[in-house]
Amino acid sequence: MTTTQPLEGAVLLKRENANGTVICDALSLSTRAELLRELIRAYPARLSIGQLKKRLKLTLADMTVHFHLRRLSECGLIELDGSGRGFRALNRALSIRFNGNGFHIDKEELE
């Protein structure tokens, strides 16, 4: 089993600020996980739905992709620019670890 070290500068979210169940539910679909992964790769740039579809070679309807992005936004993983310029990951990296005491979410914050 491979283990990874937390990123330098990663912070442990306080339990009241993170809902691991909601985050895990949002990432339970591979499409959402792929969308988040691509937004993290592009960080700090914003990507439109069209750009995401092209990069990931998705054949889904724009509304379907928007639905998945909205779910990621609702659990605090991405944001939509108010001017409609695209979606952006809120963190450069995200690591969710489970143990006997529950879960820990490490994330590298925006600068």
N, C-alpha and C positions, 0 to 999 in steps of 0.2 A: 504494500500500500504506500502510495506517495503522499508525503506531507508537505505542506507549503508554509512558509513563514509569512506572517502578516506584513503588508507593505509598510515601508518606512513612512511615517506620518499618518498611518491608519488610526482611526479612532473607534472605540467600542461604543456603540449606541446604547443609551440607557434604555432599559426595557420599556419604559413608558413612552419612548419616542419611536419605537419600532414594533411593528406587528409581524413577527416572523411567519405566522400562519398566512396572512394576507400576501406577503411577498412570495412565499413558496407557492401559494395558489396561483398567483399571477405568472410565475415562471414555470408552472407545471406543463404548459403547452410549449412545444418546441419552437413554434413560430414566434412567440413572445420572447423566449430566451435568445433566439437568433437576432431579433430586432434590438434587444438590449445590448447584446454583444457587439453588434455593428455600431450602435450609438456610442458605446464605450470606446471602440476603436477610433471613431471619428472625433472623440472628445478633444477640445471643447467646441468643435464646430457643430452647427445645427444641420440636420438633414431633413429634407421634405419627404413626404410619403413616396413621391415619384423616385427620388434618389435612393431611398431605402429599397424599394421594389427592384430597381435596376441593379443595385449592388448585390442584393441577395437572390436575384433572379426569381422573384416571387410573381406568381400569376394570379394572386388574389385581387379582388376588387379593392379600390381605394377605401371604400367604407369599411371593409373587413379589416384592413390594415389599421385604419383609424381606430376601430373598436379595440384592437389589441394594444395599440399605443395608449389609448385612454386608460386601459386597465393598468398598464405600467405606470402611468402618471398618477393614478388614484392611490397607489401604494408608495409613492414618493421616490420612484427610481428614475423617472425622466420628467422633463418639463416641456411645455409648449410655449414658445415665445408669444406674447400677447399680440404682436403684430403679424402673426401667422407666417413667420420666416422659417419655421421648421421645429423639429423636436431635438432635444439635447439630453444626454445623460447628465444626471446631477452629480455623478462621481466618476473619477477616473478608474476606479476599481471597486468591486464588491465581493465580499467573501462571507458566506453563511456557513457556520459550523454548528453541529449538533453534538450534544453530550448528555450525560445522565441528568444534568441540571437544567436542561432546556436548550436554548439556542443563543448564539452570539452572532452579531452582524458587524463585520469590520468593513469600513468604507474609507476611501481616500477622498477627502472633502474637496470642494471647489476652492480655488485659490483666490 
